[in-house]
């Protein structure tokens, strides 16, 4: 799942080396939280107009996890350059 999210994100941004994912599967609500960090200049590419790209990413991941019946929450973050490198 993490590899799929990484592949989708890296193919959308102009700086693929700056993509970073943190996974928090010990959330109190029973969901798996994916924190996707990208370069600030790529944030618009990941979100898209009116959030269409972000919704599409979520839909792809939900389709993959559907047989396993667990919940996923994806958080799109813009990280400062010093945190990415």
N, C-alpha and C positions, 0 to 999 in steps of 0.2 A: 504494500500500500504506500509506504513511504517512498519507494523507488518510483512508483507511478506518478506521485505528486511531484517529485523532483524532476522527472523526465518532462512532464507537462510544463512546469514552470521554466525550466532551462530552455525549452524550445520557444517560449513566448517572449523572453526578455532579451535585451541587447547585450547585457553583461551576465552570461550564464555562470561565470565563476563566482559571482556574488550571491547566488541563491543558497539559502541555508534553511534547514527544517529542524525544528525541535518537536519532540513528541512527548506528550504528557498523558500517559494512560492510567495514572493513579488519581484521576479527578474524582471528587466526591460525588458527582452526579452520575458516575458510571459510563461516561462518554470518553472517547479518545480525542484529545485535543492536539491538532497539528498547527504549529506556529510556523508560517512560511515567511521568511525574511528575504527581501529583495533590495536592490539598490534603490535609493529614493527616485532616481530618474526613470526607473522601470515600473514604478507603482501603477501608473496609468495603464500600462500594457497588461498587467496582471488583473486589474479590476475591470478595465474596458468601459465602454460607454454605458452608463446606467447600470453598471455591474454585470453586464452580460457575460464577460469572460469568466469572472469569478463564479457566477451561477453555473456556467458550463463545466468548470473544473469540479465544482461540488457535485453536479449531476453525474459526471463520469465516476467519481469516487463512490458515490452512493450506489451506483449500478454494480460496482465491483463488490461492495460489502454486503449487498442485499441478502445473498444466501447465508451469510454468517450471523445475521440479525444482531449486530451491535451498532451503537451510535457513534458518529464521527462529527467533530466540530472543527472547522477550518478557520483559522484566524490569519488574515493577511496583514503583515507588518512591514513598515518601511524602517529599515535599520540604518543608523548612521554609518558612514563608510569605515570608521575606525573599529566598529563592532563586527563588520563583515570580514575584514581582512585579518 
